[in-house]
Amino acid sequence: MLDINPYILPINRESVTNISSSIAIAKQAEKANVRKIIAAPRYIQGKQEINKDTIINLVEKVNQQLMEENIDVEIIPGQTIRIYG
């Protein structure tokens, strides 16, 4: 099963505060048979501009910790953006 979570990376004031909290979310997801989580922190132009490298680096750190703890969940990098018309 797949989940999309804007809060799983410790990246801004809306999200978890550290990688340990990210791991706790992943453990709960694993219990619910979720195997992949798209990390989708919000991008808000002029307010919350999170670049791709920051997201990818954090995803790599979290995935490394998940592997070390034998948690069968993979975090996939993504981002939530607003579309203006």
C-alpha positions in Angstrom: 0.0 0.0 0.0 1.1 3.6 -0.7 0.7 6.7 1.5 1.3 10.4 0.8 2.5 12.3 3.8 3.5 16.0 3.9 4.7 15.8 7.5 7.1 12.8 7.6 10.3 14.7 7.0 11.8 17.1 9.7 11.8 20.0 7.2 9.6 22.8 8.5 7.5 23.9 11.5 4.4 21.9 10.3 6.2 18.6 10.1 7.9 16.2 12.6 10.8 17.7 14.5 13.4 14.9 14.0 14.2 11.7 12.2 13.2 9.6 15.2 9.6 11.0 14.7 9.8 10.1 11.0 10.8 6.5 12.0 7.8 6.4 14.4 5.4 7.3 11.6 7.0 4.7 9.4 6.6 2.0 12.1 2.9 2.8 12.3 2.6 2.7 8.6 4.3 -0.7 8.4 1.7 -2.0 10.9 -1.0 -0.8 8.5 0.7 -2.6 5.6 1.9 0.6 4.0 5.2 -0.2 2.2 5.9 3.1 0.5 5.3 6.7 1.6 5.7 9.7 -0.7 7.2 12.5 1.4 5.4 15.5 0.1 6.4 18.7 2.1 4.5 21.8 1.1 6.1 24.3 -1.3 4.7 27.8 -0.9 6.3 30.4 -3.1 7.8 33.2 -1.0 7.0 31.5 2.3 8.1 27.9 2.3 10.5 27.2 -0.6 12.1 23.8 0.1 14.5 22.8 -2.6 14.8 19.3 -4.1 18.2 18.6 -2.7 17.0 19.2 0.9 14.2 16.8 0.4 16.3 14.1 -1.3 19.0 14.3 1.4 16.4 13.9 4.2 14.7 11.0 2.4 18.1 9.3 2.1 18.8 9.7 5.8 15.4 8.4 6.8 15.6 5.5 4.4 19.0 4.6 5.8 17.6 4.6 9.4 14.6 2.5 8.2 17.0 -0.1 6.7 19.1 -0.2 9.9 16.0 -0.8 12.0 14.6 -3.4 9.6 11.5 -1.5 8.9 9.9 -2.5 5.7 8.9 1.0 4.5 10.5 3.1 1.8 10.2 6.9 1.7 10.0 8.4 -1.8 10.8 12.0 -2.4 8.0 14.3 -3.6 6.5 17.7 -2.9 3.1 19.3 -2.6 2.7 22.5 -4.6 -0.1 25.0 -5.0 -1.5 25.6 -8.5 -2.7 29.1 -9.3 -5.0 29.7 -12.2 
